[in-house]
Amino acid sequence: QVQLVESGGGLVQPWGSLRLSCAASRIRSSFYTMYWYRQAPGKQRELVAQITSGGTTNYADSVKGRFTIPRDNDKNTVYLQMNSLKPEDKADYYCNLMSGTISYWGQGIQVTVSS
């Protein structure tokens, strides 16, 4: 069973930066896409960014130019580098791994943007 462990969340001031990490363990294949989602209170979960095993990325319009999703295949780890954070980026962030048709989720990590 693949396990995803997230880290790096916390409190940051507006326009600050934060980097989330998601480490995958017990993954046997190198061909998988990783995603970061977020869910703000009272809102639906939304896709923030994704990266394929080949390194192709895609971002939600709301984070383009501010967030990046680097990936370290040797460590089976994906990051979410968040810059110029805004109060509306406050949410619980979840990483997700898709291997074929199987989907795995991390436990979620809280990001608060406040002065």
N, C-alpha and C positions, 0 to 999 in steps of 0.2 A: 504494500500500500504506500503510494507516494505521500509524503508529508511536506507541507509548506510552512515555513516559519518566517513570520514577518518581524521586522524590527526597525527602529529609527523614528518612530512617531513622537509626538509631544507638542509642546506649546512654542509658537514662534510669533514674532511680531509681524505686522503687515510689511510687505516688501522684503521680508527675510527669506531664507532658504532652508530647506530640509531635504534629507535624503533617506528614503525608505529602502529597505532591503527585503528580499524574499528568497530564502534559500530552500531549494528542493532537495529532498533526500529520498533514497530508495527509488530513484528514477533510472530506468534501464536503457531508455532510448534517448538519443540526442536530438530526435526530431519532434519538437513540440513548440507550440506557441505559448507565450506567457503574456498575461494581461494584468493590468491594474484597473480595478473598479473603485468607485467610492459611493457612499450613501450618506447623505446629509439627513438630519432629523426631519421626519415628515415627508421625505422625498424618496423617489425610486432610486434603486441602484443604477449607476450609469458607468459606461465604459470610459476610462480616462486615456489609456494608452495600451498599445500592444506591440509585441515584437516577435517575429517568426524565428525559427531556428537559423534561417539564412540572414537574419539581421534587418529584414524589412520592418519598418515601424509605421505606426498610424496613431494619430492623436485626436482627441476631441477638440472641437474648435475653441472651446473655452480655455484650453491649456496650451494651445499651439504657441510656440515661441517662448514659453515659460518652463515647460516640463520636458524632460527627456527620459528615455527608458533604455539605459545601457544594460548590456547583458554580458555576463562572464560564463561562457559555456564550460570552462574547466572547473568552475566552482558550482555549476548548476544554480547560479544566482542571478536574479534580475533586480535592478534598482529602479527607483523612481526619483530622479533628481528634480526637485521642485524649487524653482526660483521665482522671485517677485510674487510671493504668496499674497493672496487677497483674503479678506474675511470670508468670502463665499467659497473658498477652498476648504473651509472647515468641514470635516466629514470623517467617517470611518472608512479607511482604505483597505481593500482586500486584493490580494494577488490570486490569480487563477492560472492554472496550467491545463492546457488541452493537449492530450496525447491521443491522436486518433479521435475517437468519439468519446473518450473518457475525460471527465472534467474533475479537477481537484481544486479545493479552495483552502486558503489560509484562514487563520482565526480572526483576522481583522486587526487593524491598529488605528488608534485615534490620532487625528491631526487637528489641532486647534490654532487658529490664526486670530490673535487678539493683542491689542496693546494694553 
